[in-house]
Amino acid sequence: YFQMIRRPPRSTQSRSSAASDVYKRQVQRVYHSASLCQTGNAQNMIVIFGGRSHLQEAMNDTWGLRRHRDGRWDWVRAPLKPEKEAPIGRYQHTSAFLGTLLLIVGGRTNNVGETVGLDIYDTETSEWYKYPTIQRFRHSCWLSDANIYIYGGLLHESPNVPTCLLYTS
């Protein structure tokens, strides 16, 4: 589904041409993240990460949705160097791009209270990097001047009580 919001008349389409490709290549998912890359090899690609499958499993796959010049869309799986470890599967996380770096922040795994770090995927080198970070899920995040801001969400220590804490790096 997509909706054109830039210029009138506003158009809505219930199914994109990539929709049928989704079912051929991807697993149904919820609670994943999606971010638009605006530079580098993945420029103008919408990159999704993780989520929870229809089998209730935390996922750790990364896919790009790209639009070709002729208007076609297709899905491509993000390459991963075999010697590099993929991040832990998670859902209810957020993601954001800093240049060519995809930041995956927080989230939950299939193990209640499991520590989930900050994972960064470099779209130019196809490598993942891991860093410690705060533990949140169902939060929001944004970047400004190379700083990451994380607001609200739930803490692993009190998963039923929303927080209004703002974290910045």
Steps between C-alpha positions, in 0.01 A plus 500: 500500500626847429357849483638788297508805728739735323275655235128506423299316407577263783505146371460177693577152381404197702778280368838585358664293230746379766222347707495169314881482521475536879322169535751322279807616690399615845337377815193680629600726788391760753692734734786545251677826420526683169731787408586685179866508400585828327862448400747240372432168327160466671387855413120532479456146631258429783678260733307281742647303786373226728155483647293209620394226261158342466646220716571754781878477448735799523666557161842642410485531123557820304327581171500795262203611294617686192319674219641477151495779243220327311280507814542134600574415863690201630641359822868422549650331801782699658834326451682373807868413520529138624765584760276765660227406743148623428319682779270321736141465379273766643170682466346821638829680426575810293742578221650810343766579241811707566644533152557144380470353850175334608460523878278239669400617847350299785219254465399166648605144428328167561668494844335740744743762632786398270756776444484643150782727385524768235575330169629696202499373141734667254330489160832564326698212656211261589631469856321511835647668809377465859499756781342510847200729542197560718231234514166616359226375274194661341691830506579764239840615382638768272836641398613861512856624444637143527333453842236236560198583712280229652171596656231319693416137458522226757793386715582132544484545879141632484354375170145615579579859603581750222787740561540865405880489521708655222841346433764661281845383402 
